[in-house]
């Protein structure tokens, strides 16, 4: 059993079966929107380091209880030296959940474009950043891993211009002119936060690509449906990548096994948005939807005051990976702590590495 000492130290041995350590030949991958983002740069780092913030403490307890080998995080403010992420990693290690390898790069959120991207007639607002945000790095994403991350080989799709995506659903005015302007569409990036392909070197010598992202919400716009269309294309980007349909600079080098991990901000059955995007991804034969669930809320992964509980956070392994079990940590380590940590819940999947379908890389 893995990390028994972590459970003893954290007092988590009374948790339900969902949180028991996986077997040694099992790889546990998780995704978790921590909602640790703060209102200004450096504030998340301050709250993590002071050790007095109740939400930070709750997030740490949730991650420790999940005991994942690799975890994709969302809602993490980025800074140039990754001090905030490192501070979180240090707190986790002190709580009995060490993650030696971390990965994060500057997201599009809060990255100024110099153009009126939201069409409000003003420059410099949070909506004029490539991804909504009032400071660079607000609400970014990150990866924690117990296995080496091959950082120099990571593929960053975030600079991809929206207009350069095949079949892009670019918004238009009623007269079919570009919304908000042709100038805006010349510079607008697709990713509202980031899209990364992060290769991880696993213990037995094989590699796995973590395809991680956080799409923007498909709401808070007008009849042009700019946010809805962008959300649709942010989700569809993974299928275009697998089709090798992107410009050469954004293509994967081989067919390693992979897991799509992150936030789509879209439920296939309810809520606003162009739901065909997530339905098509879930139905893609190159992926497997393990349908992680909890006894408390079924497939739902978030509890918003409006529109309520929805499934918006996903783990989708490639079809050549053998899935043992999966779940949503809705009340882990307990309902009160999980709710205090984030409106989102951690999603996890266990992969049986010994049963993986061989590929040319490992044969």
C-alpha positions in Angstrom: 0.0 0.0 0.0 1.3 3.4 -0.9 1.9 6.3 1.5 0.5 4.6 4.6 2.6 7.0 6.7 0.7 9.9 5.0 -2.6 8.6 6.2 -1.4 8.0 9.7 0.1 11.5 9.9 -3.1 13.1 8.6 -5.5 10.9 10.6 -7.2 9.7 7.4 -7.4 5.9 8.1 -11.2 6.2 8.8 -11.9 7.5 5.2 -14.0 5.4 2.9 -12.6 2.9 0.5 -12.3 5.5 -2.3 -9.3 7.0 -0.6 -7.4 3.9 0.3 -3.9 3.8 -1.3 -3.8 2.1 -4.6 -1.6 -1.0 -5.3 2.0 -0.6 -6.5 1.2 -1.4 -10.1 -1.6 1.1 -10.2 -1.2 4.7 -11.3 -3.7 7.1 -9.7 -4.3 10.3 -11.7 -6.5 13.2 -10.4 -7.7 16.5 -11.5 -8.8 19.2 -9.1 -10.0 22.8 -9.4 -8.7 24.1 -6.1 -10.2 27.7 -6.6 -7.1 28.9 -4.7 -6.9 32.0 -7.0 -6.9 35.3 -5.2 -7.8 38.9 -6.1 -4.2 40.1 -6.7 -0.7 38.8 -7.4 1.1 37.3 -4.5 -1.9 36.9 -2.3 -2.2 33.1 -2.9 1.5 32.7 -2.0 0.9 34.8 1.2 -2.1 32.7 2.3 -0.3 29.4 1.6 2.9 30.4 3.5 1.1 32.0 6.5 -0.6 28.7 7.3 -3.7 30.3 8.7 -6.1 30.2 5.8 -8.9 27.7 6.3 -9.5 27.1 2.6 -5.8 26.4 1.9 -5.8 23.9 4.8 -8.9 22.2 3.4 -7.4 22.0 -0.1 -4.3 20.3 1.3 -6.4 17.8 3.2 -8.4 16.9 0.1 -5.2 16.4 -2.0 -3.5 14.3 0.8 -6.6 12.1 1.1 -6.7 11.5 -2.7 -3.2 10.1 -2.7 -2.8 10.6 -6.4 0.5 9.9 -8.2 -0.1 12.7 -10.7 -2.6 15.5 -10.2 -3.6 18.3 -12.6 -4.6 21.4 -10.7 -6.7 24.4 -11.8 -7.4 27.7 -10.0 -3.7 28.2 -9.2 -2.3 31.7 -9.6 1.0 31.6 -11.6 4.0 33.7 -10.8 7.3 34.0 -12.6 9.3 31.8 -10.2 6.4 29.4 -9.4 6.7 30.5 -5.7 3.0 29.9 -5.1 3.1 26.4 -6.5 6.3 25.5 -4.7 4.8 26.8 -1.4 1.8 24.5 -1.9 4.1 21.6 -2.7 6.0 22.3 0.5 2.8 22.3 2.6 1.7 19.0 1.0 5.0 17.4 1.7 4.8 18.5 5.3 1.3 16.9 5.5 2.7 13.6 4.2 2.0 13.9 0.5 5.3 14.8 -1.2 5.3 15.7 -4.9 8.9 16.1 -6.0 8.1 17.2 -9.6 6.0 20.2 -10.4 5.1 21.9 -13.7 3.6 25.3 -14.5 4.0 27.9 -17.2 2.5 31.3 -17.7 -1.2 30.9 -18.7 -3.2 33.2 -21.1 -5.4 34.3 -18.2 -4.5 37.9 -17.4 -2.0 38.1 -20.3 -2.6 41.5 -21.9 -3.3 41.6 -25.6 -3.2 45.4 -26.2 -6.5 45.1 -28.2 -10.1 45.4 -27.3 -11.0 41.7 -27.2 -14.3 41.8 -25.5 -15.8 44.6 -27.6 -16.6 47.0 -24.7 -14.9 49.9 -26.4 -12.2 50.2 -23.8 -8.7 48.9 -23.5 -6.9 47.3 -20.6 -9.8 45.6 -18.8 -9.7 41.9 -17.7 -11.7 41.0 -20.7 -9.0 42.3 -23.0 -6.5 39.8 -21.8 -6.0 36.6 -23.9 -7.9 34.9 -21.0 -10.0 36.8 -18.6 -8.0 38.1 -15.7 -6.9 41.3 -14.1 -3.4 40.2 -13.5 -1.0 38.0 -15.3 -1.3 34.4 -14.2 -4.6 34.6 -12.4 -6.3 31.3 -12.1 -3.7 29.3 -14.0 -3.1 25.5 -14.0 -0.3 23.3 -12.8 0.8 19.7 -12.5 2.1 17.8 -9.4 3.8 14.4 -9.9 5.6 11.7 -8.0 7.2 10.7 -11.3 9.7 12.8 -13.3 8.1 15.4 -15.6 9.9 15.8 -18.9 9.6 19.6 -18.8 11.7 20.3 -21.9 9.5 18.1 -24.0 6.2 19.6 -22.9 4.0 20.9 -25.7 2.4 24.2 -25.0 -0.7 24.8 -27.2 -1.6 28.1 -25.4 -0.1 30.5 -28.1 -2.3 29.0 -30.8 -4.4 31.6 -32.3 -8.1 30.9 -32.3 -8.4 31.7 -36.1 -5.7 29.1 -36.8 -7.7 26.2 -35.4 -9.3 24.2 -38.2 -13.0 24.8 -38.3 -12.9 27.6 -35.7 -16.3 28.8 -34.6 -15.2 32.5 -34.5 -17.9 34.9 -33.3 -19.5 37.3 -35.7 -21.8 40.4 -35.7 -25.3 40.0 -37.3 -23.8 41.3 -40.6 -21.2 38.5 -40.4 -18.3 40.8 -39.8 -15.8 39.5 -37.2 -16.7 40.1 -33.5 -15.6 42.3 -32.0 -13.3 43.3 -34.8 -11.0 41.9 -37.4 -8.1 43.3 -35.4 -9.1 41.3 -32.3 -9.4 38.1 -34.2 -5.9 38.6 -35.6 -4.4 38.3 -32.2 -6.9 36.3 -30.0 -5.5 33.1 -28.6 -7.8 30.1 -28.3 -6.9 29.0 -24.8 -8.6 31.1 -22.1 -6.2 29.5 -19.6 -3.8 27.0 -21.1 -3.6 23.7 -23.0 -0.5 21.6 -22.3 0.7 18.2 -23.2 3.0 17.2 -20.3 5.0 14.0 -20.7 5.6 12.1 -17.5 8.3 9.3 -17.2 6.7 6.4 -15.3 8.6 4.1 -13.0 8.8 1.2 -15.3 10.3 3.2 -18.2 7.2 4.0 -20.1 5.8 7.5 -20.7 2.4 9.1 -20.4 1.2 12.4 -21.8 -1.0 14.4 -19.5 -3.2 16.6 -21.7 -4.4 19.3 -19.3 -6.4 22.4 -19.6 -9.1 24.7 -18.1 -11.6 26.0 -20.6 -13.4 29.3 -20.1 -17.1 29.4 -19.1 -19.6 29.3 -22.1 -21.6 32.2 -20.6 -21.2 35.9 -19.6 -21.4 37.1 -23.2 -24.0 38.4 -25.7 -25.9 37.1 -28.8 -22.6 36.6 -30.6 -21.9 33.7 -28.2 -18.2 34.5 -28.1 -17.6 32.6 -24.8 -19.8 29.7 -25.8 -18.0 29.3 -29.1 -14.6 29.6 -27.6 -15.5 27.0 -24.9 -16.6 24.7 -27.7 -13.3 25.0 -29.6 -11.2 24.8 -26.4 -12.7 21.3 -25.8 -12.5 20.3 -29.5 -8.8 21.2 -29.6 -7.9 17.8 -28.1 -9.6 15.9 -30.9 -7.9 18.2 -33.5 -4.6 17.5 -31.8 -5.2 13.7 -32.0 -6.1 14.1 -35.7 -2.7 15.8 -36.3 -4.8 18.6 -37.7 -2.9 21.5 -36.0 0.0 23.5 -37.5 3.3 21.6 -37.3 4.5 23.6 -34.3 1.6 22.2 -32.2 1.7 18.5 -33.2 2.6 15.6 -30.9 5.6 13.6 -31.8 4.3 10.1 -31.2 1.3 8.0 -30.0 2.1 7.7 -26.3 -0.7 6.7 -24.0 -2.4 9.8 -22.6 -5.0 11.2 -20.2 -7.0 14.3 -20.8 -7.3 15.9 -17.4 -8.9 19.2 -16.5 -11.9 21.5 -16.6 -14.2 21.8 -19.6 -16.7 24.1 -17.9 -19.4 22.2 -19.7 -21.8 19.4 -18.8 -23.0 17.1 -21.6 -26.6 17.0 -20.4 -27.4 20.3 -18.7 -26.6 24.0 -18.5 -25.7 26.6 -21.1 -23.1 26.1 -23.8 -22.6 24.1 -27.0 -22.8 20.7 -25.3 -22.0 18.8 -28.5 -18.3 19.6 -27.9 -18.0 17.6 -24.6 -20.4 14.9 -25.9 -18.2 14.4 -28.9 -15.1 14.2 -26.8 -16.6 11.7 -24.4 -17.7 9.5 -27.4 -14.4 9.6 -29.2 -13.2 6.0 -29.6 -9.6 7.0 -28.9 -10.7 7.9 -25.3 -12.4 6.1 -22.5 -14.9 7.8 -20.2 -14.6 6.0 -16.9 -17.6 8.0 -15.6 -16.2 8.8 -12.2 -19.0 9.1 -9.6 -19.7 9.5 -5.9 -22.5 8.2 -3.8 -23.3 11.8 -2.8 -23.7 13.4 -6.2 -23.4 10.9 -9.0 -21.3 12.1 -11.9 -21.4 15.8 -10.8 -18.1 17.4 -10.0 -19.1 21.0 -8.9 -21.7 22.6 -6.8 -22.5 26.1 -8.0 -25.2 28.2 -6.3 -26.4 28.8 -9.9 -27.0 26.6 -11.9 -26.3 23.9 -9.3 -24.5 20.7 -9.4 -22.9 19.8 -12.8 -20.3 17.6 -14.3 -17.5 19.9 -15.6 -14.2 18.3 -14.6 -12.9 15.3 -16.5 -10.3 12.5 -16.6 -10.4 10.7 -20.0 -7.6 8.1 -20.5 -6.6 6.9 -23.9 -8.3 3.7 -25.0 -5.1 1.6 -24.6 -5.0 2.1 -20.8 -6.8 -0.3 -18.5 -9.0 1.4 -15.9 -9.4 -0.2 -12.5 -11.7 2.2 -10.8 -12.5 5.9 -10.6 -14.5 8.3 -8.5 -15.4 11.8 -7.4 -14.2 12.8 -3.9 -17.4 14.6 -3.1 -17.2 14.1 0.7 -13.5 13.3 1.1 -12.0 13.6 3.6 -15.4 14.7 4.9 -18.2 16.7 3.4 -17.4 19.9 5.4 -13.7 20.0 4.4 -14.5 19.2 0.7 -17.0 22.1 0.5 -14.7 24.5 2.4 -11.9 23.7 0.0 -13.6 24.4 -3.3 -17.0 24.3 -5.0 -15.3 21.7 -7.3 -14.5 18.2 -6.2 -11.4 16.2 -6.9 -11.8 13.6 -9.6 -9.6 10.5 -9.7 -9.0 7.4 -11.8 -6.8 4.3 -11.2 -5.0 2.9 -14.2 -3.6 -0.7 -14.1 -0.2 -0.3 -15.8 0.4 -4.1 -15.9 -2.7 -4.5 -18.1 -2.0 -1.7 -20.6 -2.3 -2.6 -24.3 1.2 -2.8 -25.7 2.3 -0.1 -28.2 5.3 0.1 -30.4 7.1 2.1 -27.7 7.0 -0.8 -25.2 6.8 -3.9 -27.3 
